Structure formats: structure tokens, C-alpha cells
Amino acid sequence: MLQRSHRRRIVLFLVAIVVPSLVLIVLSLRIMSQERELAEKRALDEQHRRMSEIRQELLTHLERIKLKQVRSMATQTNGISTLDYADSELVLVAFVENNQLVLPWERNPAADDFQQLLAEPAFAQRIQQGEQEELAAKQSSKAAALYREAMRVARKPAQAAYAQLLLARSFAKSGQQSEADVQYKEILAQPSELIDEQGVPFALYAAGRLVETGIEQQAVLDCIRAELNTKRWLPATESYILRDLTNKLAETASDSTIREAAKQGQQQISRRVREVEQAAALQRDFPNLKLAAVTGNPASVSEPLWLPYGEETWLVSLATELQGARSAVIAVRADPVLASLDASARGNNLKDSVKFITGSESKGESLGKNFPGLRVDLGNDGATQAQRWNPQRWFYFLALLLVLSVTSFGAYLLWLDVRRESRLAEMRSQFVSSVSHELKTRLQQFGCSLRLCDWAVPRISRRKPSTWTRLSMKASA
């Protein structure tokens, strides 16, 4: 009976508390799971929306730069060898001819004119004779006379500067270093427009000789600064010469001011060299780029296309002149463009964790067919928002915690009640057992007495009465 009562209590507890608690827990967990899935979906939709905004804003910004440069090319008269582009974010503008990229410094009219000047008979004859005497016959004095004669018959300053440079070299070979230094100083003072067939100013050749002798270091530094500050593309050869000159000045200059200025120039020329090398790499890779497939018919391009290229990322696209005669490749520095886009995103209350990724990394999301190879990493913002505990989730959690607490407390009370009842039942059992044992013992003793009486009474009744008994019986009668 007692066990049945305990069982009834347990069943009542399960029906009244545990089962509703379990149902509430399951429903709460289900609701929390649905809320998390809904939050993840909202975060994914928000990420797609932000990606669309970033893509559209970036495309609009780049197309605005392209259109501005195309309009500038229509009115530009000095070609595209200048670095004074229509927008400061532009780094390279180069025309496309026969599916080949023509770099700006490769079409230098002054360099082409110098090749023609070298071929003039009177000048070319004296130069060839002087080089024959200097290099083959080792007659530096005769070579110097021929070079002077070439300077005399020169029609253009570039011819005279070239002959003077050879004259200074012949003086240096013949041991007349002071005369050679005089000639080099004069050449160093020549304007940078006097260039050879490679587009290198004659002044830089003289600067290299003067740096080796350790004189006129300040004048050499001024010449280097003038070349670095020029608003035109520097040919690769000139860039390397300038880099060597700044390195030598930074190492060997006797004046600390000149050394510090040369070290500052090293950073500037290093940037120029990187740009020249990347432009040359773009020229080599241009036929293999996707842009090459559409250069023959620019009108076939239905949507603008911008490709990331290089270690220092450029965004490269194809543009067409307003007259439609030629196509040009426009390269934009990606860092300032993306930085301005990131600042705009922060201004529009977008998250500032935008990171643009180029190359073969699989991280991030693609910006679409307008920007193949360019991906955007928005960080873990969407996942963070989905996993963040909002007030609704806290309410569900606290409700579950309350239900579990009440259930645990009820189970604890039931355990105490069952334990108390078990102890009482055990005490009752011990009491009943003790009482039963005592009663049984007494009954056993009483049973023995009855049996003794049953044995003794018959025997006493069969005995004869004594004399005294008989007298008593008579008296009573």
C-alpha cells in the first residue's frame, strides 16, 4: 500500500511538473533555433545588400574616372607620356595597337629625333672615327679631337651634348680627369629635355661620373630631384640610373644633409621603379588578359570590366576615345579608391570591416562579373549578428532556466518526501516486528501453561480424597 502511494506521487509529479517542463523546454529550444535561422537569413540578406551597394559604388566611381580621362584625352595635345592625368587616382594610361600595349615612354618624339640626328652623315662620320680611335686604336687624344670636331658640326643641342659626353670620356681615359670633370659639369647643367635614343637625359650620365669622383654632389642631388619631380613617365633605364645615383649618394656623400636628402629620394625613386616594372609586366601579360579579347571591337563590350593586376594592385580597364579611333588601357591605383569607398561606407553607417581581396584567395565574396578576381571580405559581421544574444533570446534562456530550477526544486522536495516516508515505513516495520515478536513470545508461554493445565486436571480428578477432605464434605452435608 505504501509503495503504491509513493508510485502515485511520482506519477503525479511527472504529470504535473516534469512533462509540462519538458514540453516548454522543447518549444523554447525550437523557437530559439528558428530565431537563429531567421537571424542568419536576415544577416545573409543584409550582406548581399551591402555587397550590391559596394559593387555599384565602386563601379560608378571607376567609370567616372574613366570618362573623365577619356574626355581629357580628346583635348590633350602632349600625348599620354605625362603623369598629369585627369584624376590623381590614375596611375597609367597606355594605348593599344595591334593587340599590344604601348607604354607611354615608348613613344617619345625626342628620342626618335635623336636617332635621326645620329644618322646625319657629317656628325655620324666624326663620331664613328672618334670611337674607332678611342676604343680600337686606344688613341684618346685623337679621339678627343674628332669629338670636338663633331661638337662643331652639330646642328642640334642633343648632338653637341652627346659629342661632349664622349669627349669627357676620352679625357678620363687619357688621364686628364680635371678636363673630364669640367666637361661633365657642363653636361650636368644641360636641360633634361636633351635625351638619347633611350629617353635618358645626358645630364644623368654626367652625374654618374661625378658621383664616382666625389665632386659636385649637391649639383648631382639637384639634378636627381628635378628628374624625380618631373610630371612624366620615366623610362626603365632612367629609373634604374636614378636609383643607382641616389644609393651612391646615400652611401658616399660627405655632407650629412645630402645623405639624408638622398635617403628620402630613395623612397621616391623606389616607388617610380615599382610603377615602371609593373607597367612593363602589364605590357607582357596584356595579350593573356581578358581585356585582349575585346580590344578589336570595343563596341562589343556590354558591361564595363575592371581587372585587378599586380602586387601593388591596379584596377585595369579598357577605354575608347570619343572618336572611337583608338583604345587605351586605364589603370587606377586600387588602394586610394578602396580607401575612399571604405570611408564612404562608414559615412553611410555601414560596417567598417570591409576588406578587399585580390589573387587566388577563396576568402570573401566575389564582386561579380564586373570585377573578376576581386573579392570583398565583410568580416564575421553577419555571423556575429546571428550569434549575438538579443533580449528575446535572453528571455527564452531565463524562462528555461526558471523552468529547470522549479523542476529541480520540485524533484528535490519529492526526494525529501520519499526519503521521509521511507524512514517512517521502516520505523513502522521495525515496530510491528518488535511487537509481533513480543506477543508471539507471550502467547507461546501462555500456550505452554494451558497445556500443563490440560495435563494436570485429569490426573487430579482421578485421585481419592483425603480423610480431611472427607470430613469436610460430611460437615458441609
N, C-alpha and C positions, 0 to 999 in steps of 0.2 A: 504493500500500500504506500509505504514511504517512497520507494523508488518510483512508483507511478506518479506521485506528487512532484518529485524532482524532475522527472521527464516532462511533465506537463508544464512546469515552469520554464524549462529550457525551450520547449516548443513555442510557448507564449512569447519568450524573449526574442526568438528568431523571427517570429511572425510580426511582432510589434515594432522591433528596432532594427535588427540586422538586415532583414530583407528590404525595407524602405531605404535604409542607408546604402546598401549595395546598389539599389536602383538609382538613387540620387548620385552616387559616385560615377556609375557608368554613364548616366546622362550628362553629368558635368564634364567628364573626360571627352565625351563625344562632342559636346558644344565647344570645348577648348580646341579640339582638333579641327573642327570646322572653322573656328575663328582664325586659327593659324593658317589653314589653307587659303582662306579668304584674304588674309593679310599678305600672304606670299603672292597671290594673284594680283592684288592691288599694287604691291611693290613692283611686280614684273611689268604691269601696265604703265606704271609711273616711269620705270626705266626706259621702256620703249618710247614713251612720250618725250623724255629728256633726250634720248638718242636722236629722235627725229628733229628736235629743236636744235641740237648741236650740229647735226649734219646740214640742216638748212642754213643756219647762221654761218657756218664755215664756208659752205658753197657760195653763199651770197657775198661774203667778204672777199673770197678769192676771185670770183668773177668780176667784182667791182674793180679790183686791182688790174685784172687782165684788160678790161675795157678801157680803163684809164691809160694803160700803157699803149694799147692799140691806137687810141686817139692821139697820143703823143708821138707815136711813130709816123703818123700821117703828116705831121708838121715838122718833124725832126729833119734837120739838114746835115748834121755831123755824124750820121750813121749811128750804130749801136755799140761802138767801142767805148763810149763814155760810161761812167758809173753813175752819172746823174740821171737816174731813172725817174719815172713819174711818181713812184711810191718808194719810200725808204725801205719797205719790206722786200722789194725786188732785189735779187742777187745776180741774175743772169738773164740776158735776152740775146738769143742767137738765132739766125735764120737757118732754114733748112733748104738744102739744094741737092737734088737727086737722092733723096732719102738719106742724106748725110748732114750732120750738124756742123755748121761753120762757126767757129768760135770768134768772138769779137776781134781779138788781136791778130787773127789770121788774114784779115782784110784791111791792111794798113797801107794807105796810098803812099806815105812817105817811104816805107820800106821798099815798095815796088819801084818807086822813082830812084831810090839809091842803087838798085840793081842795074837800072838803065844807065845811071851815071858812071858806074864802074865799067860799063862796056864801051864808053866813049874811047875812040882809038888813041888820041893823044895822051889822055890820062892813063888809060889801061896799059899802054906800052911802057911808060915810065915806071908804073907800079910793078909790072912784071919784071922789068930789068932790075929794079932795086931789090926785089925779093930773090932774084937769081943771084945777085952779088952777095946779099946778106946770108941767105940760107945755104946756097950751094958752094959759092966761092969763098965764103967766110970773109968777105971784104966789106966790113961795116962802114968804112969811110966812103967808099964808092957808092954804097947803098944809100947813105945819108945824102949825098949829092943828088942822086936820082930822085929821092923822095922830096927834096927841096924843089927840084925842077917840076915834080908833079904838083906840089903846092902852088907853084907859079902859074901852071896852065889850068888849074882847077877853075871851073865855071860856077860851082855851087859851094856854099859853106860846108855841106856834108862831105864833098870831095876833099876840101882842104883839111877838115878835121881828121879824116881817115889817113891822109898822107902824113899829117903831123904826128898822128899816133904811131905810125910806122917809123917816122924819123926818131921819135923819142926811144923807141925800142932799139933802134940801131945804135943810138948813143949809149944806152945802157949796156949793150953787148960789147961795145968798144971800150968800156971802162970810163966813159965820160958821164958819170952819174949826175953831176951837178947840172950839165946841159940837159940831160934827160928829165931831171926834176923840173927844170924851167918849162920844158915843153908840156909835161904832164899838168903843171899848174895852169898853163894857158888852156889846155883842153878841158880841165875841170871847170873852168869858168864858162865854157860854151853852154848854150841853152839845151834843155833836154829834148827839144824837137829835132836835133841833129842825131839821127839814129842810123844804124847799119841795116843790113838786109834782114836781120832777125828782130828788129824793133828795139834793140838795146841802145841807149844813148852812149855816145863816145865818152862822155864825162865819167861814166861808171867804170870804163876800162882804165882811165887815168886814175880814178880814185883807188882802184885796187892796187896799182903800182905805188901810189903814195902811202897807202896804209902799210905796205911791206917795208918801206923805208922809214916809216915812223914820223913823217912830217905832214904838215897841213892837216892835222887830224880834225880840227874844228871845221875847216872848209869841207872836208870829206863828210862830216856829220851833217852839215847844212845841205849838201848835195843829196844825201840819203833821205833826209826829212822832206826835201822838195819832191823827191820821187814818190815817197810813201803818201804824201798828201795830195798827189795829183788825182783828179777825178776821171781816171781812165783805167781800163784793164791793163795790168802789167803782163807782158809775155812771160812764159815759163822761165826762159833763160834769164831775163832781167830779174825776176823774182828770186831765183837762186843766187844771182850775183849780189843782190841787196842783202840777202840772208847771210852770205859769207862775209860781207863787209861789216855788218852790224856785229856778228860774232867776233870778228877780229878786233874791232874797236872795243868791245866789251871786255876782251881779254888783255889787250896790249896798250890801251890808251894810258898815257902818263897822267892825265888830269882826271880826277875822280868825277868831276861834273860830266865830262864827256863819256866816262864809263857808265854812269847812271842813265844818261840820255840814250846811250846805245842799248842798254838793257830794256828800256822802255820801247825802243824801236824794235827789239827782237819780238816782242809780243805782237806788235802791229804787223810786221812782215810775216810772222808765222801764220797769222790769220789770212793774209793775202796768199801765201803759198798754199794753204789748205784749200782755199777757194779755187785757185788755178788748177790744182791737181784734181779736185772733184769735178771741175768743168771738163777737164781732159778725159776723166773717166766716163763722164756722161756722154761725151762725144764718141768714145769707143763703144759704149753699151747702147747707144741710141738705136741702131738697127734692130736690136733684140728687144727693145721695149714695145709695149702695146701701142704706143703713140705712132710708131713707124708704120703701122698697118693703115693708118688713116691720113698720112701726110699727102698722099697722091690726090685725095679727094676730100678736102676739109668739109665740104657741104654734107658729106655722108655721116658726119658725127651728129647723132641725135641728141646726146646729152653731154655736158662737159665732163671731162675726165682729168683727174689730178692724181699723179703717182708720187708716192714718197720715194726719195732717192738719196743715197749717200749716208756716210757716217754722221756728218752734221746735216740732219735731214733737210732736204729741199722738197718742196711740193712742185712738181713739174707738170706743165700742161702745154697744149698746142693752141696757138692763136693764129689768126689770119688777118692780114692787113685789110683796111677798109676797102681798098680797091680789089681785094681778092687775088692779087698777083702772087704774093709770096706767103709762105707760112713761117712762123717763128716759134721757137720754144721759149717759154717763160718759166723761170724758176723763182720760187718765193721761199724765203727763209721760214721754216716751219715754226721755230721757237717763238719769235715775236708774235706770229699770227695766232698760235695756240695760246700764248700767254694772254693776249688781248681777249681772246674768246673765253678763256677761263675767268678773267676779270669781269667780263660781261655776264657770265653765268652767275658769279657771286652777286653782281648787281641785280640780277633777276631772281634772287633768292633761291638759286639752285645750289646744290651741294658743291663745296669747293674741293672735292676729292677726285676731280676729273683728271685722268691721266691718259695721254695719247701714246700709243704703242705702234712701232713700226718693226718690220722684219718678220721672222718666222715664228714669233711667239704666238701661242694659242690663247693666251690670256686676253680677256676683254671681248668686246663685241664689235663686229665689223661695222664700218660706217656706210656700207652699201656700195653699189657699183660705181658711184661717182668717185670713190676713194679706195680703189683696190689696194690692199696691203696696209691700210691704215685702220687701226683698231682703237677703241676707246674703253678704258677701264674706269668704271664709275665707283670702284671700291666695293666694299661689302655693305653699302648703304641699304640696298633692298633687303638683304638677309638680316641686317641689324634691325631694320624696322619691323620685319616679320617676327623676329625673335624677341623684340622688346616687350616688356611686361607693361601693358596698359591697365588702366583702372578696372576694366571689365575682367581681364584675366586675374587681377588681384582679388576681385570679388569672388570669382569661381574658386580660386585657391583657398581663400579664407572660409568659404562655405564648406568646401571639402574638409578643411582642417577642423571646422566645428563639428561636422558630422562624425568624423573619425574620432574626435575627442569624446563626444557624447556616447558613441558606440563603445569605445574603450572603457569609459567610466561605467556604463551600464554592465558591461561584461565583468568589470572588477566587482561591482556590487553583487552581481549574480554569483560570482565565485565565492565572495564572502558569505552570502546567504546559504549556498550549498554546503560550504565548509562548516558553518554553524549547525545546520540541520544534520550534517553527517556526524558531528560530535554529539549532538543530542540523541540521535538514533543509537550511536554507540553506547552512550551512557544508559539509555533505556534498556538496551540489550544486556549490558552488564548487570543492571539492577534486577531485571527479570530473571536472569540466570542465577544470580545470588539468592534471590527469594525462592526460586524454584528448588534450588539445592537444599536450602534450609527446611522448606516444607516437606520435601521428599525425605529428608533425614528424620524429621519428627514423625512423619507418617510411618516410616519404617519401624521406628522404635515403638509407636503405638500398636502397630500390627503385631509385633512380637509379643506385646503384653496381652493382646486379645487371644493370641494363640495359646499362651500359657494358661489363661483362664479357661479356655475351651478344654484344655488337657486336665486341669486340676479339678474342676467342678464334678465331673462324673465320678471320679475316684473318691472324692469326699462324700458324695451321696451314698456310696455303697458301703461305707464303714458303719459298724454298730455303735449306737450311742453309749456314752459312758454312764456310770452309776449316778453321778451328779446330774447328768442330763436327764436321766430317767426320773429322778426325784423331782427335778424342776418341772418336768412335764406333768407329773402327777399332782403336784401342788397347784399348778395352774388349772388343772382339770377340776 
